[in-house]
């Protein structure tokens, strides 16, 4: 059940970020959910391998390489999704990644923070 809720939250985050960022488009809410899955899978598989090989450089640049890999994974997801998810270029993907991170942080503090308060 938690996975399904996280999936809907991710879809909402992707849809909101695509609405906010000029140059990023998603075909609809259900495609936003699929896009979230694709970005997650690509980031876990390809991004994980790239982060493993670039670890020393990532350490030297204080995580900048990891952020660039995330941007490249968004661009790869754009290519895999065809016309259902579109990001116009590198800088649009960078802005999209930043907006998604901010919205996820806000949603995380609302939903996860509320669960922590209920447990105490």
Biopython code that builds the backbone (N, CA, C, O; Angstrom):
import numpy as np
from Bio.PDB.StructureBuilder import StructureBuilder

atoms = [
    (1, "UNK", "N", (0.823, -1.195, 0.000)),
    (1, "UNK", "CA", (0.000, 0.000, 0.000)),
    (1, "UNK", "C", (0.865, 1.256, 0.000)),
    (1, "UNK", "O", (0.547, 2.236, -0.674)),
    (2, "UNK", "N", (1.965, 1.222, 0.762)),
    (2, "UNK", "CA", (2.863, 2.365, 0.827)),
    (2, "UNK", "C", (3.469, 2.663, -0.546)),
    (2, "UNK", "O", (3.655, 3.824, -0.912)),
    (3, "UNK", "N", (3.776, 1.603, -1.303)),
    (3, "UNK", "CA", (4.336, 1.778, -2.644)),
    (3, "UNK", "C", (3.352, 2.511, -3.547)),
    (3, "UNK", "O", (3.752, 3.398, -4.301)),
    (4, "UNK", "N", (2.091, 2.159, -3.482)),
    (4, "UNK", "CA", (1.068, 2.796, -4.321)),
    (4, "UNK", "C", (0.913, 4.272, -3.950)),
    (4, "UNK", "O", (0.781, 5.124, -4.829)),
    (5, "UNK", "N", (0.929, 4.568, -2.663)),
    (5, "UNK", "CA", (0.824, 5.962, -2.227)),
    (5, "UNK", "C", (2.034, 6.754, -2.708)),
    (5, "UNK", "O", (1.887, 7.869, -3.208)),
    (6, "UNK", "N", (3.241, 6.178, -2.560)),
    (6, "UNK", "CA", (4.453, 6.849, -3.037)),
    (6, "UNK", "C", (4.428, 7.041, -4.548)),
    (6, "UNK", "O", (4.939, 8.037, -5.060)),
    (7, "UNK", "N", (3.835, 6.090, -5.259)),
    (7, "UNK", "CA", (3.717, 6.192, -6.708)),
    (7, "UNK", "C", (2.823, 7.369, -7.100)),
    (7, "UNK", "O", (3.159, 8.124, -8.013)),
    (8, "UNK", "N", (1.699, 7.529, -6.422)),
    (8, "UNK", "CA", (0.811, 8.656, -6.701)),
    (8, "UNK", "C", (1.458, 9.989, -6.323)),
    (8, "UNK", "O", (1.281, 10.987, -7.021)),
    (9, "UNK", "N", (2.197, 10.005, -5.232)),
    (9, "UNK", "CA", (2.893, 11.230, -4.832)),
    (9, "UNK", "C", (3.958, 11.592, -5.862)),
    (9, "UNK", "O", (4.108, 12.762, -6.215)),
    (10, "UNK", "N", (4.695, 10.595, -6.345)),
    (10, "UNK", "CA", (5.704, 10.836, -7.372)),
    (10, "UNK", "C", (5.054, 11.350, -8.653)),
    (10, "UNK", "O", (5.580, 12.263, -9.290)),
    (11, "UNK", "N", (3.925, 10.776, -9.032)),
    (11, "UNK", "CA", (3.200, 11.262, -10.208)),
    (11, "UNK", "C", (2.764, 12.703, -10.044)),
    (11, "UNK", "O", (2.860, 13.498, -10.980)),
    (12, "UNK", "N", (2.282, 13.043, -8.851)),
    (12, "UNK", "CA", (1.876, 14.426, -8.593)),
    (12, "UNK", "C", (3.072, 15.363, -8.652)),
    (12, "UNK", "O", (2.973, 16.465, -9.192)),
    (13, "UNK", "N", (4.195, 14.935, -8.102)),
    (13, "UNK", "CA", (5.400, 15.764, -8.125)),
    (13, "UNK", "C", (5.869, 16.002, -9.558)),
    (13, "UNK", "O", (6.208, 17.129, -9.920)),
    (14, "UNK", "N", (5.891, 14.952, -10.370)),
    (14, "UNK", "CA", (6.303, 15.076, -11.775)),
    (14, "UNK", "C", (5.333, 15.983, -12.531)),
    (14, "UNK", "O", (5.762, 16.829, -13.315)),
    (15, "UNK", "N", (4.038, 15.815, -12.303)),
    (15, "UNK", "CA", (3.036, 16.645, -12.987)),
    (15, "UNK", "C", (3.170, 18.114, -12.595)),
    (15, "UNK", "O", (3.099, 18.993, -13.455)),
    (16, "UNK", "N", (3.362, 18.384, -11.315)),
    (16, "UNK", "CA", (3.511, 19.766, -10.844)),
    (16, "UNK", "C", (4.793, 20.379, -11.402)),
    (16, "UNK", "O", (4.790, 21.524, -11.853)),
    (17, "UNK", "N", (5.885, 19.623, -11.372)),
    (17, "UNK", "CA", (7.159, 20.135, -11.893)),
    (17, "UNK", "C", (7.070, 20.406, -13.389)),
    (17, "UNK", "O", (7.617, 21.401, -13.867)),
    (18, "UNK", "N", (6.392, 19.543, -14.135)),
    (18, "UNK", "CA", (6.231, 19.760, -15.575)),
    (18, "UNK", "C", (5.365, 20.985, -15.845)),
    (18, "UNK", "O", (5.546, 21.663, -16.856)),
    (19, "UNK", "N", (4.431, 21.269, -14.953)),
    (19, "UNK", "CA", (3.584, 22.464, -15.094)),
    (19, "UNK", "C", (4.383, 23.729, -14.796)),
    (19, "UNK", "O", (4.202, 24.751, -15.457)),
    (20, "UNK", "N", (5.266, 23.659, -13.802)),
    (20, "UNK", "CA", (6.036, 24.831, -13.377)),
    (20, "UNK", "C", (7.181, 25.154, -14.334)),
    (20, "UNK", "O", (7.394, 26.316, -14.680)),
    (21, "UNK", "N", (7.912, 24.136, -14.758)),
    (21, "UNK", "CA", (9.123, 24.344, -15.560)),
    (21, "UNK", "C", (8.755, 24.540, -17.030)),
    (21, "UNK", "O", (8.165, 23.653, -17.647)),
    (22, "UNK", "N", (9.105, 25.707, -17.593)),
    (22, "UNK", "CA", (8.858, 25.892, -19.026)),
    (22, "UNK", "C", (9.788, 24.982, -19.831)),
    (22, "UNK", "O", (10.989, 24.921, -19.569)),
    (23, "UNK", "N", (9.233, 24.293, -20.792)),
    (23, "UNK", "CA", (10.024, 23.388, -21.615)),
    (23, "UNK", "C", (9.943, 21.935, -21.179)),
    (23, "UNK", "O", (10.500, 21.059, -21.841)),
    (24, "UNK", "N", (9.257, 21.669, -20.077)),
    (24, "UNK", "CA", (9.043, 20.287, -19.628)),
    (24, "UNK", "C", (7.556, 19.992, -19.734)),
    (24, "UNK", "O", (6.732, 20.741, -19.210)),
    (25, "UNK", "N", (7.215, 18.911, -20.406)),
    (25, "UNK", "CA", (5.813, 18.566, -20.637)),
    (25, "UNK", "C", (5.587, 17.081, -20.364)),
    (25, "UNK", "O", (6.423, 16.236, -20.683)),
    (26, "UNK", "N", (4.441, 16.791, -19.767)),
    (26, "UNK", "CA", (4.024, 15.404, -19.563)),
    (26, "UNK", "C", (2.588, 15.292, -20.084)),
    (26, "UNK", "O", (1.803, 16.231, -19.950)),
    (27, "UNK", "N", (2.249, 14.143, -20.677)),
    (27, "UNK", "CA", (0.974, 13.985, -21.372)),
    (27, "UNK", "C", (-0.232, 13.961, -20.442)),
    (27, "UNK", "O", (-1.342, 14.247, -20.891)),
    (28, "UNK", "N", (-0.063, 13.639, -19.195)),
    (28, "UNK", "CA", (-1.177, 13.580, -18.255)),
    (28, "UNK", "C", (-0.714, 12.989, -16.945)),
    (28, "UNK", "O", (0.448, 12.615, -16.789)),
    (29, "UNK", "N", (-1.648, 12.910, -15.994)),
    (29, "UNK", "CA", (-1.266, 12.423, -14.668)),
    (29, "UNK", "C", (-0.782, 10.983, -14.703)),
    (29, "UNK", "O", (0.211, 10.653, -14.055)),
    (30, "UNK", "N", (-1.464, 10.120, -15.447)),
    (30, "UNK", "CA", (-1.047, 8.714, -15.496)),
    (30, "UNK", "C", (0.321, 8.585, -16.157)),
    (30, "UNK", "O", (1.127, 7.741, -15.766)),
    (31, "UNK", "N", (0.581, 9.423, -17.160)),
    (31, "UNK", "CA", (1.900, 9.400, -17.779)),
    (31, "UNK", "C", (2.947, 9.996, -16.850)),
    (31, "UNK", "O", (4.126, 9.656, -16.950)),
    (32, "UNK", "N", (2.531, 10.882, -15.947)),
    (32, "UNK", "CA", (3.459, 11.404, -14.932)),
    (32, "UNK", "C", (3.876, 10.287, -13.982)),
    (32, "UNK", "O", (5.033, 10.225, -13.565)),
    (33, "UNK", "N", (2.941, 9.406, -13.640)),
    (33, "UNK", "CA", (3.265, 8.253, -12.794)),
    (33, "UNK", "C", (4.243, 7.320, -13.516)),
    (33, "UNK", "O", (5.227, 6.870, -12.928)),
    (34, "UNK", "N", (3.967, 7.035, -14.788)),
    (34, "UNK", "CA", (4.864, 6.185, -15.581)),
    (34, "UNK", "C", (6.234, 6.854, -15.715)),
    (34, "UNK", "O", (7.266, 6.188, -15.631)),
    (35, "UNK", "N", (6.237, 8.168, -15.921)),
    (35, "UNK", "CA", (7.499, 8.901, -16.028)),
    (35, "UNK", "C", (8.298, 8.789, -14.735)),
    (35, "UNK", "O", (9.514, 8.602, -14.768)),
    (36, "UNK", "N", (7.622, 8.904, -13.603)),
    (36, "UNK", "CA", (8.300, 8.738, -12.317)),
    (36, "UNK", "C", (8.924, 7.362, -12.184)),
    (36, "UNK", "O", (10.043, 7.226, -11.689)),
    (37, "UNK", "N", (8.199, 6.339, -12.626)),
    (37, "UNK", "CA", (8.748, 4.972, -12.606)),
    (37, "UNK", "C", (9.965, 4.839, -13.516)),
    (37, "UNK", "O", (10.978, 4.253, -13.135)),
    (38, "UNK", "N", (9.850, 5.394, -14.728)),
    (38, "UNK", "CA", (10.953, 5.291, -15.698)),
    (38, "UNK", "C", (12.181, 6.035, -15.180)),
    (38, "UNK", "O", (13.292, 5.507, -15.233)),
    (39, "UNK", "N", (11.989, 7.265, -14.675)),
    (39, "UNK", "CA", (13.121, 8.023, -14.145)),
    (39, "UNK", "C", (13.754, 7.271, -12.969)),
    (39, "UNK", "O", (14.979, 7.213, -12.858)),
    (40, "UNK", "N", (12.933, 6.702, -12.104)),
    (40, "UNK", "CA", (13.448, 5.946, -10.971)),
    (40, "UNK", "C", (14.242, 4.726, -11.394)),
    (40, "UNK", "O", (15.321, 4.470, -10.860)),
    (41, "UNK", "N", (13.716, 3.972, -12.349)),
    (41, "UNK", "CA", (14.415, 2.775, -12.827)),
    (41, "UNK", "C", (15.710, 3.123, -13.544)),
    (41, "UNK", "O", (16.744, 2.500, -13.304)),
    (42, "UNK", "N", (15.656, 4.116, -14.424)),
    (42, "UNK", "CA", (16.854, 4.525, -15.160)),
    (42, "UNK", "C", (17.903, 5.054, -14.190)),
    (42, "UNK", "O", (19.088, 4.743, -14.315)),
    (43, "UNK", "N", (17.461, 5.858, -13.221)),
    (43, "UNK", "CA", (18.386, 6.426, -12.247)),
    (43, "UNK", "C", (18.990, 5.328, -11.372)),
    (43, "UNK", "O", (20.164, 5.408, -11.009)),
    (44, "UNK", "N", (18.214, 4.316, -11.034)),
    (44, "UNK", "CA", (18.724, 3.229, -10.191)),
    (44, "UNK", "C", (19.705, 2.336, -10.951)),
    (44, "UNK", "O", (20.737, 1.945, -10.406)),
    (45, "UNK", "N", (19.391, 2.015, -12.193)),
    (45, "UNK", "CA", (20.224, 1.073, -12.939)),
    (45, "UNK", "C", (21.413, 1.777, -13.598)),
    (45, "UNK", "O", (22.564, 1.544, -13.228)),
    (46, "UNK", "N", (21.127, 2.628, -14.565)),
    (46, "UNK", "CA", (22.199, 3.297, -15.309)),
    (46, "UNK", "C", (22.911, 4.318, -14.419)),
    (46, "UNK", "O", (24.139, 4.389, -14.397)),
    (47, "UNK", "N", (22.119, 5.108, -13.688)),
    (47, "UNK", "CA", (22.704, 6.120, -12.813)),
    (47, "UNK", "C", (23.559, 5.508, -11.717)),
    (47, "UNK", "O", (24.607, 6.050, -11.366)),
    (48, "UNK", "N", (23.119, 4.388, -11.182)),
    (48, "UNK", "CA", (23.905, 3.702, -10.153)),
    (48, "UNK", "C", (25.256, 3.243, -10.669)),
    (48, "UNK", "O", (26.272, 3.382, -9.988)),
    (49, "UNK", "N", (25.262, 2.693, -11.883)),
    (49, "UNK", "CA", (26.521, 2.245, -12.492)),
    (49, "UNK", "C", (27.434, 3.441, -12.752)),
    (49, "UNK", "O", (28.630, 3.385, -12.469)),
    (50, "UNK", "N", (26.867, 4.528, -13.294)),
    (50, "UNK", "CA", (27.671, 5.723, -13.556)),
    (50, "UNK", "C", (28.221, 6.325, -12.265)),
    (50, "UNK", "O", (29.369, 6.768, -12.225)),
    (51, "UNK", "N", (27.404, 6.343, -11.208)),
    (51, "UNK", "CA", (27.877, 6.885, -9.922)),
    (51, "UNK", "C", (28.986, 6.024, -9.333)),
    (51, "UNK", "O", (29.898, 6.539, -8.686)),
    (52, "UNK", "N", (28.912, 4.728, -9.552)),
    (52, "UNK", "CA", (29.954, 3.835, -9.069)),
    (52, "UNK", "C", (31.288, 4.146, -9.753)),
    (52, "UNK", "O", (32.326, 4.231, -9.096)),
    (53, "UNK", "N", (31.252, 4.314, -11.076)),
    (53, "UNK", "CA", (32.486, 4.569, -11.824)),
    (53, "UNK", "C", (33.023, 5.985, -11.623)),
    (53, "UNK", "O", (34.226, 6.213, -11.755)),
    (54, "UNK", "N", (32.154, 6.926, -11.309)),
    (54, "UNK", "CA", (32.596, 8.314, -11.152)),
    (54, "UNK", "C", (32.719, 8.722, -9.686)),
    (54, "UNK", "O", (32.790, 9.911, -9.377)),
    (55, "UNK", "N", (32.745, 7.747, -8.787)),
    (55, "UNK", "CA", (32.804, 8.065, -7.353)),
    (55, "UNK", "C", (33.960, 8.991, -6.976)),
    (55, "UNK", "O", (33.729, 9.974, -6.271)),
    (56, "UNK", "N", (35.200, 8.722, -7.415)),
    (56, "UNK", "CA", (36.290, 9.628, -7.019)),
    (56, "UNK", "C", (36.064, 11.062, -7.507)),
    (56, "UNK", "O", (36.290, 12.019, -6.765)),
    (57, "UNK", "N", (35.622, 11.201, -8.748)),
    (57, "UNK", "CA", (35.351, 12.531, -9.289)),
    (57, "UNK", "C", (34.171, 13.178, -8.570)),
    (57, "UNK", "O", (34.176, 14.386, -8.332)),
    (58, "UNK", "N", (33.171, 12.388, -8.227)),
    (58, "UNK", "CA", (32.015, 12.880, -7.483)),
    (58, "UNK", "C", (32.437, 13.375, -6.106)),
    (58, "UNK", "O", (31.945, 14.397, -5.627)),
    (59, "UNK", "N", (33.330, 12.661, -5.487)),
    (59, "UNK", "CA", (33.829, 13.058, -4.174)),
    (59, "UNK", "C", (34.616, 14.365, -4.265)),
    (59, "UNK", "O", (34.498, 15.225, -3.392)),
    (60, "UNK", "N", (35.415, 14.512, -5.316)),
    (60, "UNK", "CA", (36.207, 15.734, -5.495)),
    (60, "UNK", "C", (35.347, 16.956, -5.807)),
    (60, "UNK", "O", (35.711, 18.079, -5.457)),
    (61, "UNK", "N", (34.209, 16.739, -6.463)),
    (61, "UNK", "CA", (33.346, 17.863, -6.847)),
    (61, "UNK", "C", (32.182, 18.065, -5.890)),
    (61, "UNK", "O", (31.242, 18.799, -6.196)),
    (62, "UNK", "N", (32.241, 17.413, -4.725)),
    (62, "UNK", "CA", (31.205, 17.546, -3.690)),
    (62, "UNK", "C", (29.802, 17.227, -4.191)),
    (62, "UNK", "O", (28.840, 17.891, -3.804)),
    (63, "UNK", "N", (29.676, 16.221, -5.046)),
    (63, "UNK", "CA", (28.375, 15.749, -5.497)),
    (63, "UNK", "C", (27.869, 16.367, -6.782)),
    (63, "UNK", "O", (26.777, 16.022, -7.234)),
    (64, "UNK", "N", (28.623, 17.266, -7.383)),
    (64, "UNK", "CA", (28.175, 17.902, -8.626)),
    (64, "UNK", "C", (28.027, 16.881, -9.750)),
    (64, "UNK", "O", (27.105, 16.976, -10.560)),
    (65, "UNK", "N", (28.925, 15.913, -9.799)),
    (65, "UNK", "CA", (28.846, 14.873, -10.829)),
    (65, "UNK", "C", (27.566, 14.060, -10.667)),
    (65, "UNK", "O", (26.950, 13.677, -11.661)),
    (66, "UNK", "N", (27.164, 13.796, -9.442)),
    (66, "UNK", "CA", (25.926, 13.059, -9.181)),
    (66, "UNK", "C", (24.717, 13.843, -9.694)),
    (66, "UNK", "O", (23.791, 13.260, -10.257)),
    (67, "UNK", "N", (24.727, 15.158, -9.501)),
    (67, "UNK", "CA", (23.639, 15.990, -10.010)),
    (67, "UNK", "C", (23.612, 15.972, -11.540)),
    (67, "UNK", "O", (22.538, 15.921, -12.140)),
    (68, "UNK", "N", (24.774, 16.013, -12.165)),
    (68, "UNK", "CA", (24.840, 15.957, -13.634)),
    (68, "UNK", "C", (24.352, 14.605, -14.135)),
    (68, "UNK", "O", (23.684, 14.531, -15.167)),
    (69, "UNK", "N", (24.678, 13.533, -13.415)),
    (69, "UNK", "CA", (24.177, 12.203, -13.789)),
    (69, "UNK", "C", (22.657, 12.167, -13.679)),
    (69, "UNK", "O", (21.994, 11.575, -14.531)),
    (70, "UNK", "N", (22.094, 12.788, -12.645)),
    (70, "UNK", "CA", (20.637, 12.851, -12.505)),
    (70, "UNK", "C", (20.018, 13.580, -13.686)),
    (70, "UNK", "O", (18.989, 13.149, -14.208)),
    (71, "UNK", "N", (20.628, 14.673, -14.112)),
    (71, "UNK", "CA", (20.132, 15.415, -15.273)),
    (71, "UNK", "C", (20.187, 14.531, -16.516)),
    (71, "UNK", "O", (19.237, 14.500, -17.298)),
    (72, "UNK", "N", (21.286, 13.819, -16.698)),
    (72, "UNK", "CA", (21.409, 12.930, -17.856)),
    (72, "UNK", "C", (20.380, 11.805, -17.810)),
    (72, "UNK", "O", (19.905, 11.370, -18.858)),
    (73, "UNK", "N", (20.027, 11.326, -16.618)),
    (73, "UNK", "CA", (19.010, 10.282, -16.497)),
    (73, "UNK", "C", (17.625, 10.824, -16.838)),
    (73, "UNK", "O", (16.793, 10.096, -17.379)),
    (74, "UNK", "N", (17.370, 12.086, -16.530)),
    (74, "UNK", "CA", (16.104, 12.715, -16.936)),
    (74, "UNK", "C", (16.058, 12.828, -18.456)),
    (74, "UNK", "O", (15.022, 12.565, -19.066)),
    (75, "UNK", "N", (17.171, 13.215, -19.069)),
    (75, "UNK", "CA", (17.217, 13.304, -20.536)),
    (75, "UNK", "C", (17.069, 11.930, -21.184)),
    (75, "UNK", "O", (16.420, 11.808, -22.223)),
    (76, "UNK", "N", (17.662, 10.895, -20.586)),
    (76, "UNK", "CA", (17.500, 9.533, -21.102)),
    (76, "UNK", "C", (16.051, 9.083, -20.970)),
    (76, "UNK", "O", (15.518, 8.442, -21.875)),
    (77, "UNK", "N", (15.415, 9.409, -19.859)),
    (77, "UNK", "CA", (14.000, 9.070, -19.665)),
    (77, "UNK", "C", (13.131, 9.784, -20.699)),
    (77, "UNK", "O", (12.141, 9.227, -21.173)),
    (78, "UNK", "N", (13.503, 11.012, -21.046)),
    (78, "UNK", "CA", (12.795, 11.757, -22.091)),
    (78, "UNK", "C", (12.858, 10.987, -23.409)),
    (78, "UNK", "O", (11.852, 10.861, -24.108)),
    (79, "UNK", "N", (14.026, 10.480, -23.742)),
    (79, "UNK", "CA", (14.175, 9.720, -24.993)),
    (79, "UNK", "C", (13.379, 8.409, -24.947)),
    (79, "UNK", "O", (12.786, 8.005, -25.948)),
    (80, "UNK", "N", (13.370, 7.749, -23.786)),
    (80, "UNK", "CA", (12.655, 6.475, -23.662)),
    (80, "UNK", "C", (11.140, 6.649, -23.701)),
    (80, "UNK", "O", (10.433, 5.774, -24.202)),
    (81, "UNK", "N", (10.635, 7.762, -23.182)),
    (81, "UNK", "CA", (9.193, 7.984, -23.077)),
    (81, "UNK", "C", (8.572, 8.524, -24.373)),
    (81, "UNK", "O", (7.349, 8.546, -24.507)),
    (82, "UNK", "N", (9.386, 8.948, -25.301)),
    (82, "UNK", "CA", (8.853, 9.475, -26.559)),
    (82, "UNK", "C", (8.162, 10.807, -26.356)),
    (82, "UNK", "O", (8.714, 11.710, -25.727)),
    (83, "UNK", "N", (6.939, 10.935, -26.894)),
    (83, "UNK", "CA", (6.226, 12.216, -26.796)),
    (83, "UNK", "C", (5.369, 12.327, -25.529)),
    (83, "UNK", "O", (4.696, 13.341, -25.339)),
    (84, "UNK", "N", (5.376, 11.328, -24.673)),
    (84, "UNK", "CA", (4.583, 11.376, -23.438)),
    (84, "UNK", "C", (5.257, 12.216, -22.361)),
    (84, "UNK", "O", (4.579, 12.774, -21.498)),
    (85, "UNK", "N", (6.584, 12.312, -22.401)),
    (85, "UNK", "CA", (7.352, 13.145, -21.488)),
    (85, "UNK", "C", (8.429, 13.824, -22.303)),
    (85, "UNK", "O", (9.200, 13.165, -23.000)),
    (86, "UNK", "N", (8.485, 15.146, -22.217)),
    (86, "UNK", "CA", (9.426, 15.887, -23.051)),
    (86, "UNK", "C", (10.124, 16.959, -22.223)),
    (86, "UNK", "O", (9.478, 17.747, -21.533)),
    (87, "UNK", "N", (11.440, 16.974, -22.302)),
    (87, "UNK", "CA", (12.259, 18.019, -21.698)),
    (87, "UNK", "C", (13.113, 18.581, -22.827)),
    (87, "UNK", "O", (13.774, 17.832, -23.546)),
    (88, "UNK", "N", (13.098, 19.905, -22.980)),
    (88, "UNK", "CA", (13.691, 20.520, -24.168)),
    (88, "UNK", "C", (15.209, 20.480, -24.236)),
    (88, "UNK", "O", (15.756, 20.487, -25.339)),
    (89, "UNK", "N", (15.906, 20.440, -23.127)),
    (89, "UNK", "CA", (17.367, 20.432, -23.191)),
    (89, "UNK", "C", (17.985, 20.231, -21.826)),
    (89, "UNK", "O", (17.300, 19.958, -20.840)),
    (90, "UNK", "N", (19.319, 20.376, -21.795)),
    (90, "UNK", "CA", (20.072, 20.128, -20.570)),
    (90, "UNK", "C", (19.657, 21.074, -19.448)),
    (90, "UNK", "O", (19.422, 20.632, -18.323)),
    (91, "UNK", "N", (19.564, 22.368, -19.737)),
    (91, "UNK", "CA", (19.239, 23.341, -18.689)),
    (91, "UNK", "C", (17.800, 23.201, -18.213)),
    (91, "UNK", "O", (17.507, 23.421, -17.038)),
    (92, "UNK", "N", (16.911, 22.837, -19.116)),
    (92, "UNK", "CA", (15.534, 22.568, -18.704)),
    (92, "UNK", "C", (15.483, 21.342, -17.804)),
    (92, "UNK", "O", (14.752, 21.326, -16.813)),
    (93, "UNK", "N", (16.260, 20.310, -18.147)),
    (93, "UNK", "CA", (16.322, 19.110, -17.302)),
    (93, "UNK", "C", (16.934, 19.435, -15.942)),
    (93, "UNK", "O", (16.520, 18.879, -14.925)),
    (94, "UNK", "N", (17.924, 20.338, -15.921)),
    (94, "UNK", "CA", (18.526, 20.747, -14.644)),
    (94, "UNK", "C", (17.502, 21.463, -13.772)),
    (94, "UNK", "O", (17.391, 21.178, -12.580)),
    (95, "UNK", "N", (16.757, 22.390, -14.362)),
    (95, "UNK", "CA", (15.721, 23.095, -13.621)),
    (95, "UNK", "C", (14.624, 22.133, -13.173)),
    (95, "UNK", "O", (14.113, 22.248, -12.059)),
    (96, "UNK", "N", (14.263, 21.188, -14.034)),
    (96, "UNK", "CA", (13.261, 20.182, -13.701)),
    (96, "UNK", "C", (13.722, 19.346, -12.502)),
    (96, "UNK", "O", (12.931, 19.078, -11.598)),
    (97, "UNK", "N", (14.992, 18.933, -12.488)),
    (97, "UNK", "CA", (15.524, 18.137, -11.376)),
    (97, "UNK", "C", (15.494, 18.930, -10.076)),
    (97, "UNK", "O", (15.174, 18.382, -9.022)),
    (98, "UNK", "N", (15.821, 20.204, -10.145)),
    (98, "UNK", "CA", (15.809, 21.050, -8.942)),
    (98, "UNK", "C", (14.388, 21.222, -8.425)),
    (98, "UNK", "O", (14.141, 21.109, -7.225)),
    (99, "UNK", "N", (13.451, 21.497, -9.337)),
    (99, "UNK", "CA", (12.050, 21.686, -8.932)),
    (99, "UNK", "C", (11.478, 20.396, -8.355)),
    (99, "UNK", "O", (10.761, 20.436, -7.355)),
    (100, "UNK", "N", (11.780, 19.259, -8.965)),
    (100, "UNK", "CA", (11.304, 17.974, -8.437)),
    (100, "UNK", "C", (11.863, 17.741, -7.036)),
    (100, "UNK", "O", (11.137, 17.291, -6.150)),
    (101, "UNK", "N", (13.138, 18.040, -6.826)),
    (101, "UNK", "CA", (13.747, 17.849, -5.505)),
    (101, "UNK", "C", (13.084, 18.745, -4.462)),
    (101, "UNK", "O", (12.842, 18.307, -3.338)),
    (102, "UNK", "N", (12.789, 19.983, -4.817)),
    (102, "UNK", "CA", (12.155, 20.907, -3.872)),
    (102, "UNK", "C", (10.735, 20.452, -3.543)),
    (102, "UNK", "O", (10.336, 20.452, -2.378)),
    (103, "UNK", "N", (9.975, 20.064, -4.565)),
    (103, "UNK", "CA", (8.595, 19.626, -4.334)),
    (103, "UNK", "C", (8.579, 18.329, -3.518)),
    (103, "UNK", "O", (7.743, 18.175, -2.627)),
    (104, "UNK", "N", (9.497, 17.391, -3.813)),
    (104, "UNK", "CA", (9.571, 16.158, -3.026)),
    (104, "UNK", "C", (9.935, 16.452, -1.578)),
    (104, "UNK", "O", (9.445, 15.783, -0.668)),
    (105, "UNK", "N", (10.788, 17.445, -1.358)),
    (105, "UNK", "CA", (11.143, 17.826, 0.003)),
    (105, "UNK", "C", (9.921, 18.373, 0.738)),
    (105, "UNK", "O", (9.696, 18.047, 1.904)),
    (106, "UNK", "N", (9.141, 19.198, 0.059)),
    (106, "UNK", "CA", (7.932, 19.759, 0.668)),
    (106, "UNK", "C", (6.917, 18.656, 0.954)),
    (106, "UNK", "O", (6.380, 18.579, 2.060)),
    (107, "UNK", "N", (6.650, 17.802, -0.036)),
    (107, "UNK", "CA", (5.707, 16.702, 0.161)),
    (107, "UNK", "C", (6.190, 15.758, 1.248)),
    (107, "UNK", "O", (5.393, 15.276, 2.053)),
    (108, "UNK", "N", (7.509, 15.486, 1.277)),
    (108, "UNK", "CA", (8.061, 14.604, 2.294)),
    (108, "UNK", "C", (7.879, 15.158, 3.691)),
    (108, "UNK", "O", (7.594, 14.413, 4.629)),
    (109, "UNK", "N", (8.043, 16.463, 3.833)),
    (109, "UNK", "CA", (7.865, 17.053, 5.163)),
    (109, "UNK", "C", (6.404, 17.061, 5.576)),
    (109, "UNK", "O", (6.095, 16.985, 6.765)),
    (110, "UNK", "N", (5.509, 17.152, 4.615)),
    (110, "UNK", "CA", (4.071, 17.143, 4.926)),
    (110, "UNK", "C", (3.613, 15.725, 5.288)),
    (110, "UNK", "O", (2.999, 15.511, 6.333)),
    (111, "UNK", "N", (3.917, 14.763, 4.413)),
    (111, "UNK", "CA", (3.396, 13.411, 4.602)),
    (111, "UNK", "C", (4.209, 12.596, 5.602)),
    (111, "UNK", "O", (3.631, 11.960, 6.483)),
    (112, "UNK", "N", (5.517, 12.601, 5.488)),
    (112, "UNK", "CA", (6.346, 11.813, 6.391)),
    (112, "UNK", "C", (6.402, 12.481, 7.754)),
    (112, "UNK", "O", (6.390, 11.799, 8.779)),
    (113, "UNK", "N", (6.461, 13.805, 7.779)),
    (113, "UNK", "CA", (6.472, 14.518, 9.046)),
    (113, "UNK", "C", (5.214, 14.259, 9.854)),
    (113, "UNK", "O", (5.277, 14.146, 11.078)),
    (114, "UNK", "N", (4.077, 14.164, 9.189)),
    (114, "UNK", "CA", (2.813, 13.870, 9.871)),
    (114, "UNK", "C", (2.809, 12.471, 10.453)),
    (114, "UNK", "O", (2.250, 12.256, 11.528)),
    (115, "UNK", "N", (3.425, 11.504, 9.764)),
    (115, "UNK", "CA", (3.483, 10.137, 10.279)),
    (115, "UNK", "C", (4.374, 10.066, 11.521)),
    (115, "UNK", "O", (4.062, 9.345, 12.469)),
    (116, "UNK", "N", (5.473, 10.806, 11.517)),
    (116, "UNK", "CA", (6.359, 10.813, 12.681)),
    (116, "UNK", "C", (5.672, 11.402, 13.906)),
    (116, "UNK", "O", (5.876, 10.926, 15.023)),
    (117, "UNK", "N", (4.860, 12.431, 13.701)),
    (117, "UNK", "CA", (4.160, 13.045, 14.813)),
    (117, "UNK", "C", (3.099, 12.108, 15.386)),
    (117, "UNK", "O", (2.865, 12.108, 16.594)),
    (118, "UNK", "N", (2.458, 11.312, 14.536)),
    (118, "UNK", "CA", (1.423, 10.391, 15.000)),
    (118, "UNK", "C", (2.015, 9.241, 15.799)),
    (118, "UNK", "O", (1.359, 8.714, 16.698)),
    (119, "UNK", "N", (3.233, 8.847, 15.492)),
    (119, "UNK", "CA", (3.861, 7.721, 16.192)),
    (119, "UNK", "C", (4.293, 8.083, 17.594)),
    (119, "UNK", "O", (4.399, 7.202, 18.447)),
    (120, "UNK", "N", (4.543, 9.339, 17.856)),
    (120, "UNK", "CA", (5.048, 9.760, 19.184)),
    (120, "UNK", "C", (3.974, 9.846, 20.181)),
    (120, "UNK", "O", (4.230, 10.183, 21.337)),
]
sb = StructureBuilder()
sb.init_structure("model")
sb.init_model(0)
sb.init_chain("A")
sb.init_seg("    ")
for serial, (resi, resn, name, xyz) in enumerate(atoms, 1):
    if name == "N":
        sb.init_residue(resn, " ", resi, " ")
    sb.init_atom(name, np.array(xyz, "f"), 0.0, 1.0, " ", f" {name:<3s}", serial, name[0])
structure = sb.get_structure()
